[in-house]
Amino acid sequence: MTKKIECRTPRAGEWIRVNPDPKYRSEVALVRSDTDDRAYCLVSPEIVSALEERRPGIIEYSVLFLTCNRDNEHFLWPVRQPVPEAHFVYRAMEEWICFSSLQ
């Protein structure tokens, strides 16, 4: 059985938590869709350099954080690297935060 999980930023007004365990985040290379700015494609590490040669700047290096909202819906939150220690994703590892109040 395959389960889909969204890859997105938190919605305005959404309360979220981030799992603090390093096993629940991953450094990845992403490409945004040409047709939908909210859609991402995960790039295999084997083709990153070839893609960068052909289309410089297309790849976004990010960390995907497993995130949960108050309705117990999980999603992957892509945060561009480097992720500063002051980023509120780290605060969400310790407490519930409301995304709209942080922007």
C-alpha positions in Angstrom: 0.0 0.0 0.0 1.4 3.4 -1.0 0.6 6.5 1.1 1.0 9.9 -0.4 2.5 12.7 1.7 2.5 16.4 0.7 5.6 18.4 0.3 4.7 22.0 1.2 5.2 24.9 3.6 2.8 25.3 6.5 -0.4 27.1 5.7 -1.3 30.4 7.2 -2.8 29.9 10.6 -1.8 26.2 10.8 -0.4 24.9 14.1 2.5 22.6 13.5 5.1 20.5 15.2 8.4 19.1 13.8 9.8 15.8 14.9 13.2 16.6 16.6 14.8 13.2 15.8 17.4 13.6 13.0 16.0 10.4 11.4 12.9 12.5 10.5 14.7 15.0 8.3 16.8 14.7 5.2 19.1 16.9 3.1 17.9 16.7 -0.5 18.1 18.4 -3.9 14.8 19.6 -5.3 13.6 21.2 -8.5 10.4 23.3 -8.6 7.9 22.5 -11.3 7.7 24.8 -14.3 3.9 24.8 -14.2 3.2 24.8 -10.5 5.4 26.8 -8.1 4.2 24.7 -5.2 5.2 21.3 -6.8 8.6 19.8 -6.3 10.6 17.0 -7.9 13.2 15.1 -5.9 16.5 14.9 -7.7 18.5 11.7 -7.5 22.0 12.4 -6.2 23.5 10.6 -9.3 22.2 13.3 -11.7 22.6 16.5 -9.6 25.9 17.5 -11.2 24.7 16.8 -14.8 21.5 18.8 -14.2 23.4 21.7 -12.7 25.6 21.8 -15.8 22.7 21.9 -18.1 20.4 24.3 -16.1 22.5 26.2 -13.5 20.6 27.4 -10.5 17.6 25.1 -11.1 18.3 22.9 -8.0 17.3 24.0 -4.6 19.3 22.4 -1.8 16.9 21.9 1.1 16.2 20.0 4.3 12.9 18.1 4.3 11.4 18.1 7.8 8.6 15.7 8.8 5.9 17.9 10.1 2.5 17.3 11.8 -0.4 19.7 12.2 -3.1 19.6 14.9 -5.3 17.4 12.7 -2.5 14.8 12.8 -1.8 15.3 9.1 1.8 14.8 8.2 3.7 16.6 5.5 7.2 17.3 4.4 8.4 20.9 4.9 11.2 21.9 2.6 13.5 24.5 4.1 16.3 25.9 1.9 19.8 25.3 3.1 21.6 26.5 5.0 18.9 26.4 7.7 19.9 29.0 10.3 19.7 28.0 14.0 17.2 30.8 14.5 14.8 29.4 12.0 11.4 28.7 13.6 11.5 25.1 12.3 13.7 24.5 15.4 11.2 26.1 17.7 8.6 23.8 16.2 10.7 20.9 17.5 10.0 21.9 21.0 6.4 23.3 21.0 3.3 23.8 18.8 3.7 26.9 16.8 1.2 28.9 14.7 2.7 29.5 11.3 0.8 32.8 10.6 2.1 34.4 13.7 5.7 33.8 12.7 5.7 35.5 9.3 
